Amino acid sequence: MNPSPKELFSRYVMPSYAPGLTLVRGAGVSVWDDAGKEYLDFMAGIAVCNTGHCHPAVVEAIRKQAGVLMHCSNLFYNELQPRLAKKISEIGLGGKVFFCNSGAEANEALFKLARKWGSAAGKYEIVTMKNSFHGRTLATMTATGQTKYQKGFEPLMPGFVYAEFNNLDSVKAAITPATVAVLCEAVQGEGGIVPATPEFMAGLRALCDEKKILLFFDEVQTGIGRTGQWFGFQNYGIRPDGFSMAKALAGGFPIGAAAVAPALSDVFQPGNHASTFGGNPLACAAALATLETIEKESLLENAVKMGALFTDGLRKLAAKHACIASVRGIGLMIGAVLNVPAKPIEAKLRENGLLCIATGDHVLRFVPPLVVSAAQIQQALDILDHSL
Ligand SMILES: *Cc1c(COP(=O)(O)O)cnc(C)c1O
């Protein structure tokens, strides 16, 4: 008999993860395990499958491009990369884009760009927020303001300092003559679905303008329609100088990107930064199809509507089940704050056919695909109700 995926994993894959189910298939908001059991997927591959699992338009774009030109080095133009950059520029900041393959790499690109921009003035320090999450490479793990991700990996990268999220005075106090940029999430995702306050966001913009430093947002989780706008910062009526994206950008295919405002568009010159796979034709075909689908199917509007429906339903459940302390989030990035440990509830929900992610010790995170329907929201609420 062939060994199971679990057996092979335990023998050959480094145990940096401890997976639960074995998933074999996905379609829309559903996934199936190896026993044929169906789950309502309200985690969407951790905010990746915003257009749902295996959206036909994304699948078709990948199939077609895979047979035409899968990879092309960045020493040559490809037809799709500049088209994707134009689209991201139009829905973002109007400047240029750098392509890579993950969220951590997208943040790394912002760090390097900020350092290059500030180098003549001797500025290099980046202020990030406590309780943030920016990735697992040495620099992004250092930028991540949570010691649990850093323990055992010291010494950390020099040049990062931390401030309190939603506390402008704390950011002010962290700024020194060496500060070059501030990096922040519009809604802290791994940190427990904590939205920035409008005052904090407006204050950050004014502060960075006053100090002549760059304001960056990490849109890796909040981006690509998750919050009901293309990017999380657009809920706040402010514009950063640059932002990173990855997760949902290509509907499940790996890609990352850093986008900047026009003033920073030409900071990187040939030789300054690079990625072998970044913006390759296959990833860009998947991303173009994903963004087109979000527009065609009005998924930003659906995220707002379904987000309100789910939040409402969760608040009603909170009135009935004392273990839900509060509900928070924007669009379809929603957290139920519990006054009991979240892990056992996550496990119970899974048993009953609903996937979500416990984050922090006490928060259930829901980031369903943006194609989710009112009937599926109700189904999820029903599973929650009888599980609780
Ligand atoms: C997931 C995530 C990252 C890291 O992305 P990877 O693709 O895993 O490197 C960075 N920032 C935020 C906000 C994230 O949610």
The ligand as an SDF file (V2000), in Angstrom:
LIG
                    3D

 15 15  0  0  0  0  0  0  0  0999 V2000
    0.7100   36.3680    4.8430 C   0  0  0  0  0  0  0  0  0  0  0  0
    1.2570   37.7020    5.1270 C   0  0  0  0  0  0  0  0  0  0  0  0
    2.5920   38.0380    4.8120 C   0  0  0  0  0  0  0  0  0  0  0  0
    3.5930   37.0270    4.3080 C   0  0  0  0  0  0  0  0  0  0  0  0
    3.2750   36.5570    3.0400 O   0  0  0  0  0  0  0  0  0  0  0  0
    4.0630   35.2650    2.4730 P   0  0  0  0  0  0  0  0  0  0  0  0
    3.5230   35.1240    1.0750 O   0  0  0  0  0  0  0  0  0  0  0  0
    3.7180   34.1180    3.3690 O   0  0  0  0  0  0  0  0  0  0  0  0
    5.5030   35.5870    2.5090 O   0  0  0  0  0  0  0  0  0  0  0  0
    2.9940   39.3440    5.0280 C   0  0  0  0  0  0  0  0  0  0  0  0
    2.1600   40.2660    5.5230 N   0  0  0  0  0  0  0  0  0  0  0  0
    0.8850   39.9780    5.8350 C   0  0  0  0  0  0  0  0  0  0  0  0
    0.0010   41.0610    6.3570 C   0  0  0  0  0  0  0  0  0  0  0  0
    0.3850   38.6860    5.6670 C   0  0  0  0  0  0  0  0  0  0  0  0
   -0.8710   38.4070    6.0040 O   0  0  0  0  0  0  0  0  0  0  0  0
  1  2  1  0
  2  3  1  0
  2 14  2  0
  3  4  1  0
  3 10  2  0
  4  5  1  0
  5  6  1  0
  6  7  2  0
  6  8  1  0
  6  9  1  0
 10 11  1  0
 11 12  2  0
 12 13  1  0
 12 14  1  0
 14 15  1  0
M  END
$$$$
